[in-house]
């Protein structure tokens, strides 16, 4: 890995300069290695000397000169073969230019590793549970749920790519008041369809989907439940409605290409007494107390702004109590770390849950990602209502209109902590203005080139061409394309650790742009057999990285468009 190798060389240079007494001992600095914006500044650049200046008191330019000498001695010919040139610039930046042959060897590694290119072993098989979407099973998913599904699944893919063992989990909040209201709402619509008198609950679910669920049940049983005793009828309708709502959610996720390893039910925790056992245990350990007829947890001892109710004065446990039981259940299943993806409206809930985890012996084990909502647009104009129902646009409706690939990709084009404007018209456009089309088109274009070459009898070898052949890649566009490829590995690692899949969409668009520039300025297949071989190989490397990146996003890589 070019970037990792360069980091190692810089760290070695700092260590050697420290050992020789040329710079004071200061420990290992946390320096930055990055691609410079201007090509005149080399292929990579580092601020290591400037960071060292802050801890040693020496001028950064002097430190840069010292480190540069060690880098030249170790990494430039004749002693090394990684760098062609090391230059000190500005107040103390160190610009690094790569040896061309080293670049060609790295290209060969891209091809040889194939689908494994970009993978790391950072996780050392540590187990991470990622809980996402977790919509209440009382109706269809909204567009925001789709964003969390895309984010959660892509994050899981990234974590797996860097070596973690990941479990995808959907938490079903299927117990309590909202389920009772849902059952009452379906019952009222069911009785209406049966021509029986009924009163719709004042706080009931008003959406037309409730009528659809009631009609589906009636089509199955012919309306026979209308004659059941009220209590029996509501219980049966509630259970049937829950099953239908859950099956709709499952189908939505399957259509979106998201597979959950676990669908965890809250009511199982409630019915087997686990929630009450957790409350009793907290009382016994002095972490909870009784006050005004309720039971409170002393979360303020662990950084929360106030204590929280676990058991109401009427004897009913709170959602917070159930959530504590649920998260402790996760830890009992052997996970090393928990990641929850929640909507921004849960902001005030984060600290209390982390306090509860710390109180139970799991500090810093719960990580919460908060996401902003999605603003639907069509041609720049806001879309608030479904044309079909006149109500909220559901996730299923959006998916039906724009397709899985466009939805997943566009959901991931912005950081989760910013609101996302999703333009439906742009999502379905087959134009270079549509970012997912732009990236997929680059992949399909390369496939087309390979088919064209095969049709002309060009030999497509599995391995890399000879070094002499690869040295024919000497144009600025070819070099830029190769350099962009080498950013992929670092980007995968950084995106996983920063929980930032959106960085991958930006990178893929930049890689596609670099390929389109190369393609528009150079003939890949020409009468020069050796140059054709070199350019086809470079194109195949781009194809592989595009495919790897799209796979991490859960987006297809079409061979024809």
C-alpha positions in Angstrom: 0.0 0.0 0.0 1.6 3.2 -1.2 0.1 5.5 1.5 0.8 3.1 4.3 4.4 2.6 3.1 4.9 6.4 2.9 3.5 6.8 6.5 6.0 4.1 7.6 8.9 5.9 5.8 8.0 9.2 7.4 7.7 7.6 10.9 11.1 5.9 10.4 12.7 9.2 9.3 11.4 10.9 12.5 12.7 8.0 14.6 16.1 8.0 13.0 16.5 11.8 13.3 15.5 11.6 16.9 17.9 8.7 17.6 20.7 10.7 15.9 20.0 13.7 18.1 19.1 15.9 15.1 15.6 16.6 16.6 14.5 16.5 20.2 12.6 13.6 21.5 8.9 14.3 21.3 7.1 11.0 20.7 5.3 9.9 17.6 3.5 12.9 16.0 0.0 12.5 14.5 0.9 13.9 11.1 -1.2 14.1 7.9 -0.3 12.5 4.6 -2.5 13.6 1.7 -2.7 14.2 -2.0 -1.8 17.8 -2.8 -4.2 20.0 -4.7 -1.5 21.2 -7.1 0.5 18.7 -9.1 3.6 20.8 -8.8 3.6 19.9 -5.1 4.3 16.2 -5.8 2.2 13.1 -5.6 1.8 13.1 -1.8 2.6 15.7 0.9 3.0 15.7 4.7 2.9 18.2 7.5 5.0 16.0 9.8 7.6 18.7 10.3 5.0 21.3 11.2 3.4 19.0 13.8 6.9 18.2 15.2 7.5 22.0 15.5 4.7 22.4 17.9 6.1 19.8 20.3 9.8 20.5 20.0 9.9 24.3 19.5 12.1 24.0 16.4 11.3 25.8 13.2 9.3 23.6 10.9 11.4 24.4 7.9 14.5 23.2 9.7 12.8 20.0 10.8 11.5 19.4 7.3 15.0 19.6 5.8 16.2 17.1 8.4 13.4 14.6 7.6 13.8 15.1 3.9 17.5 14.1 4.1 16.5 10.9 5.9 13.7 10.1 3.4 16.1 10.6 0.4 18.7 8.3 2.0 16.1 5.6 2.7 13.6 5.8 -0.1 15.2 7.3 -3.2 17.5 5.5 -5.6 19.9 3.9 -5.2 19.1 2.8 -1.7 15.3 2.8 -2.1 12.8 2.6 -4.9 9.7 4.3 -3.6 10.4 7.9 -4.1 11.8 9.8 -7.1 12.1 13.1 -5.4 11.6 14.7 -1.9 11.2 18.5 -1.7 10.7 20.9 1.2 8.2 23.6 0.4 6.6 26.6 2.0 6.8 26.9 5.8 7.7 23.2 6.2 5.7 20.9 4.1 7.4 17.9 2.6 6.4 17.0 -1.0 6.9 13.5 -2.1 7.1 12.4 -5.8 6.8 8.6 -6.4 9.2 6.5 -8.4 7.4 5.6 -11.7 8.3 1.9 -11.6 7.0 1.7 -8.0 3.7 3.0 -9.3 3.5 0.3 -11.9 4.2 -2.4 -9.4 1.4 -1.0 -7.3 -0.9 -1.1 -10.3 -0.1 -4.8 -10.7 -1.1 -5.3 -7.1 -4.5 -3.7 -7.7 -5.1 -6.2 -10.4 -3.7 -9.2 -8.5 -5.8 -8.5 -5.4 -9.0 -7.9 -7.3 -12.0 -7.9 -5.1 -9.8 -7.9 -2.0 -8.1 -4.6 -3.0 -9.0 -2.0 -0.4 -9.5 -4.5 2.5 -7.8 -4.3 5.8 -7.4 -6.4 9.0 -7.8 -3.6 11.5 -10.8 -5.2 13.2 -9.0 -8.3 14.2 -12.4 -10.1 14.0 -13.8 -7.9 16.9 -17.6 -8.1 16.9 -19.7 -5.0 16.2 -23.5 -4.9 16.4 -25.0 -2.2 14.1 -28.7 -1.5 14.8 -30.4 0.6 12.1 -33.8 1.5 10.7 -35.7 0.0 13.7 -39.0 1.5 12.6 -42.1 0.9 14.8 -44.1 -1.9 13.1 -47.3 0.2 12.8 -47.1 1.3 9.2 -45.0 1.8 6.1 -41.4 3.0 6.2 -40.9 6.7 5.4 -38.1 8.1 3.2 -35.9 8.8 6.2 -35.9 5.1 7.1 -34.5 4.5 3.6 -31.6 6.8 4.3 -30.8 5.0 7.5 -31.0 1.7 5.7 -28.5 2.8 3.0 -26.2 4.3 5.7 -26.4 1.3 8.0 -25.8 -1.3 5.3 -22.9 0.6 3.7 -21.3 1.2 7.1 -21.6 -2.5 7.8 -19.9 -3.3 4.5 -17.1 -0.9 5.3 -16.6 -2.3 8.8 -16.4 -5.8 7.3 -14.0 -4.6 4.7 -11.6 -3.4 7.4 -11.8 -6.7 9.4 -14.6 -6.5 11.8 -17.2 -9.2 12.3 -20.5 -7.3 11.9 -24.1 -8.2 12.8 -27.0 -6.1 11.3 -29.9 -5.8 13.6 -33.4 -4.4 13.4 -35.1 -3.6 16.8 -38.9 -4.0 16.8 -40.5 -1.7 19.2 -43.6 -3.9 19.3 -44.8 -3.5 22.8 -46.8 -0.8 24.6 -49.0 2.1 23.8 -48.3 2.5 20.1 -49.1 -1.1 19.5 -52.4 -0.8 21.4 -53.4 2.3 19.4 -52.4 0.6 16.2 -54.7 -2.4 17.0 -57.6 0.0 17.9 -57.1 1.9 14.6 -57.2 -1.3 12.5 -60.2 -2.6 14.4 -62.1 0.6 13.7 -61.4 0.4 10.0 -62.2 -3.3 10.0 -65.6 -2.7 11.6 -66.3 0.1 9.1 -65.6 -2.3 6.2 -67.9 -4.8 7.8 -70.7 -2.2 8.1 -70.6 -2.2 11.9 -70.8 0.8 14.2 -67.5 1.9 15.6 -65.7 4.9 17.0 -62.2 5.7 15.6 -59.7 6.3 18.5 -58.9 10.0 18.8 -55.2 9.3 18.8 -55.4 6.6 16.1 -53.3 6.1 13.0 -55.1 8.0 10.2 -53.2 6.8 7.2 -54.9 5.0 4.3 -52.5 2.1 4.9 -54.6 1.2 8.0 -57.6 0.7 5.7 -55.5 -1.4 3.4 -54.4 -3.6 6.4 -57.9 -4.0 7.6 -59.1 -4.9 4.1 -56.3 -7.5 3.8 -57.4 -9.1 7.0 -61.1 -9.0 5.9 -60.2 -10.6 2.6 -58.6 -13.5 4.5 -61.3 -14.1 7.1 -64.4 -12.8 5.4 -65.2 -10.4 8.2 -65.8 -13.2 10.8 -63.8 -11.3 13.5 -66.6 -8.6 13.6 -68.7 -11.1 15.6 -66.0 -11.9 18.1 -66.1 -10.4 21.6 -64.5 -6.9 21.6 -61.5 -7.9 23.7 -60.8 -11.0 21.6 -61.4 -9.2 18.4 -59.0 -6.4 19.1 -56.3 -8.8 20.3 -56.6 -10.9 17.1 -56.7 -7.9 14.8 -53.8 -6.4 16.5 -51.7 -9.5 16.1 -52.7 -9.9 12.4 -52.1 -6.2 11.7 -48.6 -6.4 13.4 -47.7 -9.4 11.2 -48.8 -7.6 8.1 -46.9 -4.4 9.0 -43.8 -6.4 9.8 -44.0 -8.4 6.6 -44.2 -5.1 4.6 -41.1 -3.8 6.4 -39.3 -7.0 5.6 -40.2 -6.8 1.9 -39.2 -3.2 1.7 -35.7 -4.0 3.1 -35.4 -7.0 0.8 -36.3 -4.8 -2.2 -33.6 -2.4 -1.1 -31.0 -5.1 -0.8 -30.6 -4.9 3.0 -30.3 -8.2 4.9 -30.7 -8.2 8.7 -29.0 -10.9 10.7 -31.4 -10.3 13.7 -34.9 -9.0 14.0 -35.2 -8.4 17.8 -38.6 -8.1 19.4 -39.1 -5.8 22.5 -42.1 -7.7 23.6 -40.0 -10.8 24.1 -38.0 -8.9 26.7 -41.2 -7.7 28.4 -43.1 -11.0 28.4 -40.2 -13.1 29.8 -39.7 -10.6 32.6 -36.2 -9.5 31.5 -37.1 -5.8 31.8 -38.4 -6.1 35.3 -35.3 -8.2 36.3 -33.1 -5.4 35.0 -34.9 -2.8 37.1 -34.7 -5.0 40.2 -31.0 -5.6 39.6 -30.4 -1.8 39.4 -32.3 -1.3 42.6 -30.3 -4.0 44.3 -27.0 -2.4 43.2 -28.0 1.0 44.4 -28.1 2.4 40.8 -31.8 3.0 41.0 -34.1 4.3 43.7 -37.8 4.8 44.5 -39.3 8.3 44.6 -42.9 9.5 44.4 -44.1 6.0 43.7 -41.8 5.5 40.7 -38.4 3.9 40.2 -35.6 6.2 38.9 -32.2 5.3 37.6 -29.3 7.5 38.9 -28.0 8.3 35.4 -26.8 11.7 36.6 -24.0 10.0 38.4 -22.7 9.0 35.0 -22.9 12.2 33.0 -26.6 12.5 32.3 -28.2 15.9 33.1 -30.8 14.3 35.4 -32.0 11.0 36.7 -34.5 9.0 34.5 -37.7 7.1 35.3 -37.5 3.3 34.8 -40.9 2.3 36.3 -43.9 4.6 36.3 -46.0 5.0 39.4 -48.7 2.9 37.7 -46.2 0.0 37.5 -45.5 0.2 33.8 -41.9 0.2 32.7 -40.7 3.0 30.5 -39.1 2.7 27.0 -35.8 3.6 28.7 -36.0 0.5 31.0 -36.7 -1.7 28.0 -33.8 -0.1 26.0 -31.4 -0.8 28.9 -32.5 -4.4 28.9 -32.1 -4.6 25.2 -28.6 -3.2 25.1 -27.5 -5.4 28.0 -28.9 -8.3 25.9 -26.6 -7.3 23.1 -23.6 -7.3 25.4 -24.5 -10.7 26.7 -24.4 -11.9 23.1 -20.7 -11.2 23.0 -20.4 -7.9 21.1 -17.4 -5.8 21.6 -19.0 -2.6 20.4 -22.5 -1.3 19.6 -23.4 1.2 17.0 -27.0 2.6 16.8 -28.2 4.8 14.0 -31.0 7.0 15.2 -32.9 10.0 13.8 -31.9 13.5 15.0 -35.0 13.7 17.2 -33.3 11.2 19.5 -30.5 13.6 20.4 -31.6 14.0 24.0 -31.7 10.2 24.4 -28.1 9.5 23.6 -26.4 10.6 26.9 -28.9 8.7 29.1 -28.3 5.5 27.2 -24.6 5.9 27.4 -24.9 6.6 31.1 -26.9 3.5 31.5 -24.2 1.5 29.7 -21.5 2.9 31.8 -23.4 2.2 35.0 -23.6 -1.4 34.0 -19.9 -1.7 33.3 -19.8 -0.9 29.6 -18.3 2.6 29.3 -17.6 3.7 25.7 -19.2 0.6 24.2 -22.3 2.4 22.8 -21.8 4.7 19.8 -24.8 6.6 18.5 -24.9 8.1 15.0 -27.6 10.7 14.6 -28.9 11.5 11.2 -30.9 14.3 9.6 -34.0 14.0 7.5 -34.5 13.8 3.8 -36.1 16.6 1.8 -37.8 15.2 -1.3 -37.7 17.3 -4.5 -38.6 17.0 -8.1 -36.7 19.2 -10.4 -35.8 21.4 -7.5 -39.4 21.8 -6.2 -40.4 20.3 -2.8 -42.4 17.1 -2.8 -44.5 16.6 0.3 -47.4 14.4 -0.6 -47.8 11.2 -2.5 -49.7 11.6 -5.8 -51.3 8.2 -5.2 -52.6 8.7 -1.7 -52.3 12.5 -1.0 -50.3 11.6 2.1 -46.7 11.2 3.0 -44.5 9.8 0.3 -43.5 6.4 1.5 -40.1 4.8 1.0 -41.7 2.0 -1.1 -43.1 4.7 -3.5 -39.7 6.4 -3.8 -38.0 3.1 -4.4 -40.5 2.1 -7.0 -40.0 5.3 -8.9 -36.2 5.7 -8.8 -34.9 2.1 -8.3 -32.5 0.6 -5.7 -29.2 1.8 -7.1 -30.2 5.5 -7.4 -31.8 5.5 -4.0 -28.9 3.9 -2.2 -26.3 6.0 -3.9 -28.1 9.3 -3.5 -28.9 8.6 0.1 -25.1 8.3 0.6 -24.0 11.5 -1.1 -24.1 13.6 2.0 -22.8 13.2 5.6 -25.6 11.8 7.8 -25.4 14.9 10.1 -26.6 17.2 7.3 -30.1 17.3 5.8 -30.3 15.6 2.4 -32.1 17.0 -0.6 -33.1 14.1 -2.7 -34.2 15.1 -6.2 -36.4 12.4 -7.8 -36.1 13.9 -11.3 -32.3 13.8 -11.1 -32.4 10.3 -9.7 -34.1 8.9 -12.8 -32.1 10.9 -15.4 -29.7 9.0 -17.6 -27.3 11.9 -17.8 -23.9 12.8 -16.5 -25.6 15.2 -14.1 -26.9 12.1 -12.2 -24.0 11.0 -10.0 -24.9 7.3 -9.8 -25.3 7.2 -13.6 -22.0 9.0 -14.0 -20.1 6.4 -11.9 -21.9 3.4 -13.3 -21.4 4.7 -16.9 -17.6 4.8 -16.3 -17.8 1.1 -15.3 -20.0 0.2 -18.3 -17.8 2.2 -20.6 -14.7 0.2 -19.6 -16.6 -3.1 -20.1 -17.6 -1.8 -23.6 -13.9 -1.1 -24.3 -12.9 -4.6 -23.2 -15.6 -6.2 -25.4 -14.5 -4.0 -28.3 -10.9 -5.1 -27.8 -11.9 -8.8 -27.6 -13.9 -8.4 -30.8 -10.8 -7.0 -32.6 -8.7 -9.9 -31.4 -6.8 -8.0 -28.8 -5.3 -10.4 -26.3 -6.5 -9.6 -22.7 -4.0 -11.2 -20.4 -5.0 -12.0 -16.8 -1.9 -10.6 -15.2 0.0 -7.3 -15.6 2.0 -6.5 -18.7 5.7 -6.2 -18.5 7.3 -3.3 -16.8 8.6 -2.0 -20.1 5.0 -2.0 -21.5 3.7 -0.2 -18.4 6.3 2.5 -18.8 4.5 3.6 -21.9 1.9 5.1 -19.6 3.5 8.4 -19.4 0.8 11.0 -20.1 -0.5 13.3 -17.4 -4.0 11.8 -17.6 -2.6 8.2 -17.1 -0.6 9.3 -14.1 -3.5 11.1 -12.6 -5.7 8.1 -13.0 -3.2 5.8 -11.4 -2.7 8.2 -8.4 -6.5 8.4 -7.9 -6.7 4.6 -7.8 -4.1 4.4 -5.0 -6.3 6.6 -2.8 -8.9 3.9 -2.5 -7.3 1.8 0.3 -6.8 4.7 2.7 -10.3 6.0 1.9 -11.9 2.7 2.8 -10.1 2.6 6.1 -10.9 6.3 6.9 -14.5 6.0 5.8 -15.0 3.0 8.1 -13.3 4.5 11.1 -15.1 7.8 10.7 -18.4 6.1 10.0 -18.6 8.1 6.8 -19.8 6.1 3.7 -20.5 9.4 1.9 -16.7 9.8 1.4 -16.9 6.8 -0.9 -19.5 8.3 -3.2 -17.3 11.4 -3.6 -14.3 9.3 -4.3 -16.0 7.2 -6.9 -17.2 10.3 -8.8 -13.7 11.7 -8.8 -12.3 8.4 -10.1 -15.0 8.2 -12.8 -14.1 11.8 -13.7 -10.4 11.0 -14.0 -11.3 8.0 -16.2 -13.6 10.0 -18.5 -10.8 12.6 -19.0 -8.3 9.9 -19.8 -10.7 8.2 -22.2 -11.6 11.5 -24.0 -8.0 12.3 -24.6 -6.4 9.0 -25.4 -7.4 6.0 -27.6 -7.3 2.9 -25.4 -7.2 0.5 -28.3 -4.9 1.6 -31.1 -2.6 0.1 -33.7 0.2 0.2 -31.1 -0.1 -3.2 -29.5 2.1 -2.5 -26.5 0.4 0.8 -25.7 -3.0 -0.8 -26.1 -1.9 -3.5 -23.6 -0.8 -0.9 -21.1 -3.9 1.2 -21.4 -6.2 -1.7 -21.3 -4.5 -2.9 -18.1 -4.9 0.6 -16.5 -8.6 0.6 -17.5 -9.1 -2.9 -16.0 -7.6 -1.6 -12.7 -10.1 1.3 -12.7 -12.9 -1.2 -13.5 -11.9 -3.2 -10.4 -11.8 -0.3 -8.0 -15.1 1.1 -9.3 -16.6 -2.3 -8.8 -15.2 -2.7 -5.3 -16.4 0.8 -4.3 -19.9 0.3 -5.7 -20.1 -3.0 -3.9 -19.4 -1.4 -0.6 -22.2 1.0 -1.2 -24.6 -1.9 -2.2 -24.9 -0.5 -5.7 -24.6 -2.6 -8.8 -21.9 -2.2 -11.4 -23.6 -2.7 -14.8 -21.6 -3.9 -17.8 -24.0 -2.2 -20.2 -26.1 1.0 -20.0 
